[in-house]
Amino acid sequence: MPNKAKLSIEDLKKLILTTLEDMKAVDIIELDVKGKTSVTDLLIIVSGTSSRHVKSIASNVAVEAKKQGSQALGIEGEEQGEWVLVDLGDIVVHVMQPHVRQFYDLEKLWSFDEPTEVTVESN
């Protein structure tokens, strides 16, 4: 069976968003973090309604991406199902229960302005 070519970041994003919508994910947010971190270019943050829903959403994202030739580099948090991270390289998907999402507030954490230069006076 021949290997499928890796999806472009735009095609991968479309696939992920379609999968999230099909799985009835809630409050889908995407954050462009290119230049803010060397780990990934795009974060997609969504909520699931229960631990089972969170696990199912994350699993389906990984399965659908793999079908199209984009193997997940890692999946973390599947056992508990409160916060599951699916690392697809250029895109990292965070699937969270609402209380966990509110507590960690990743949207606020990653939505910062350009840093302001700070000058430290020496004695």
N, C-alpha and C positions, 0 to 999 in steps of 0.2 A: 504494500500500500504506500503510495508516494506521500512525502511530507507536504503539508500545505504551507504556503508562504505565510510568514508572519503578517498580521494585519497592521495597517497604518494606525497611528494613534487616533485619527478621526474615525476610522472604521471600527476600531476597538471600542471607542467611546460610544458610538451608535449602538453597537451590539450590547454593551453593558446597559445602556439606558433602556433599550427595548426589553431586555431581560428583566430589569428592575420594574418596569411598568407592567410586564406580564405577570410578575410575582406579587403585584400589589404593594410594592415598597412605598413607604410614606415619606414625605418631605425630602425629596431628592435635591441635593445641592452639589454643585461642582465648583471646585476651587483650583484656579491655575496657580501652581506653586513653582513654575519654571523660574529659575533664578533665585528662588528662596531656599531651595534645598537641592542637593545633588542626588537624592534618593529617588525622586519621581518628578513627573511634570504636572500631573493632574491628580487631585483627590476628589473622589466622589463619596459623599456622606449621605446615608439613608437610614431610615428607621424601619424596624419591623415591630409587629404588634405583640409578639411573645418570643420566648427563646426558640421555640420550634420554627416560627416564621423567620427569625433572624438566621438561624442555621440553614433553612431551606433557601432563602434568598442568596446567601453567600455560596452555597453549594451549586446552585443553578448558574450563578455568574461564572464560577470556575469551569463548570461542565460546558457551558455554551462557548466560552472563550477557547477551551481546549478543542472543541469540535472545529473551530475556525483556525486552528494552528497557533494559538497563544496560550501556552502552558503557564499556569500560575507558578510563580517563583516560591510562593509560600502562602499558607493559610493558617492563621492563628486565632485561637479563642473558640473553636468549634465545640469543645466539650461543654462549656458553660452556656454559650449562646446568648450572652448579654452584649458582647461586642466581638464581632468576627471581622478580621482584616483579611482581605484577599489582595495579595501583591501580584499585579500583572506587569510589573516593570515600569512602563511609562505611566501607568494608571494604578493607583491604590484605592481600593473600595473599602470603606468602613461601613459595616452594617451593625446598627446598634439599637438596643431597646431605648425608648424615649427617656427614661430616667438616667440611663448611663450617658446618653448623648447630651442631655442637659447638664449633667455634672461635669463632664470633660470639656464641653463647649469648643469642639475643634474648629468650628466656623470662626469663632472669635480669635482663637489661638493663631490660625493661619491667615487671617484677614488683617494683617497689620500694614501700616504705611512704611515707606522707606525709613530706615533707621536714621536717627539724628546723631550727628557726630558729637561726642562728649569729650571735653577737654578736662584732664585731671591736672590740677595744680600741684606742683611738687614743693616740698618745704624748703 
